[in-house]
Amino acid sequence: MPGTQASESFRVNGGARLVGEVHVTGAKNSALKLMAATLLAEGTSTILNVPDIADVDIMAELLTRLGCVVNFDRSQQTVTIAVPAEPGSRADYDLVRKMRASINVLGPLVTRLGHAEVALPGGDAIGSRGLDFHIKGLKELGAEAHSEHGYVIATAPDGLHGASISLDFPSVGATENLMTAAVLAKGMTVIDNAAREPDVVDLGEFLVAMGAVISGLGTSTIIITGVDKLHPATHATLCDRIVAGTWAFAAAITQGDLTIHGARAEHMEIPLDKLVSAGAVVTTTPDGIRVRMDHRPNSVDVATLPYPGFPTDLQPLIILLNAVAEGRSIVTENVFEGRFMFVNELIRLGAHIQVDGHHAAITGVERLSGAPVVATDIRAGAGLVLAGLVSEGVTTVEDGYHIDRGYPGFAQALRSLGAEVTRI
């Protein structure tokens, strides 16, 4: 499996201004859920525009252990998944612990087989992300569900039935799991306070292509009418708005000029508005966006919220932007309390940041100072590499495998834009 050795690091020489063009591939958070959803139908489904990242390999291995035949053509960015008539129903800890998206096999397995055992997931160290909403929703659909010995166990020997489900929080994972469970349930299911992320819409459109009956995608109320059977389908993964947003912030942070092919501005309205407030010039192009920053950024306040709010996945990037901006700012984290673990590493580079609960108060400095730091999650890792670009001297980012889970060829792409970044 590529890029999973914890000893791998990124070595960054400071002083780069990123200039040029980058291409954004399919969204990690979408591709993994699409792969899991293929379990709903016997036969071969094809997922296009799949990013060449380590998490795709993990999901492929998980599906292989469940009895599927998976082929990942990296050159064509295509995954084909042949699902058997009777897939396995147990997803083991040794794989699930590496990637939270593994939990997305729960809904398809319990609705199709009537039984599923999925290890409690791992992934990024960004705070507690319990499965209470998943379990509660499955119970409302008629399953018996509980956690035991490190596994979520759900059974529905007589099948699932439609229900009215109101989520206390618009959880992406819970919305996706309940949507995939409800497509084969008897009757109608209504999910209120559903997640509205483009990734959820992408999954819903794939399910519709498989024969599901779903309305309300992209709104806070999703209505699913269960069908008896689904069929395989072919679907192209949505472009990755978080990777696109990372490059947009990279341009602003380094006072650079980047054209980002594949970015969809309509999925990034608030992040792009914040970049404009910081002084960037943002324009749309025929197939993406261009972001240019001609001076030191201005500081901007932001609070993370579920979509269409400012995404928590871009929080490390806007903290970094504020850390080298003119003035003072407040960044408020409303989604994952553990995201501020990134701040401790940024302080090692000389950033002036004080954390109080879920608020970070930032006083910008002109330049950071290179030092060894450690990536704690995918987005923090990318943020620390970019921090190295605006630091004096050399920055080494350890545990670089996190970055590989979300950014294909990150170091190579940075070098093509004028950065001095190498893998150790």
Secondary structure, DSSP 8 states (H G I E B T S, - for coil): -TT--TT--EEEES----EEEEE--B-HHHHHHHHHHGGGSSEEEEEES----HHHHHHHHHHHHTT-EEEEETTTTEEEEEE-SS---EE-HHHHTT-GGGGGGHHHHHHHHSEEEEE------SS---SHHHHHHHHHTT-EEEEETTEEEEE-TT--B--EEE-SS--HHHHHHHHHHHTTSBSEEEEET----HHHHHHHHHHHHTT-EEE-TTSSEEEEE--S-----EEE--B-HHHHHHHHHHHHHTT-EEEEET--GGG-HHHHHHHHHTT-EEEEETTEEEEE--S--B---EEB-STTSB-GGGHHHHHHHHHTSBSEEEEE--S-GGGGHHHHHHHHTT-EEEEETTEEEEE--S-EE--EEE--SHHHHHHHHHHHHTEESEEEEE-THHHHTT-TTHHHHHHHTT-EEEE-
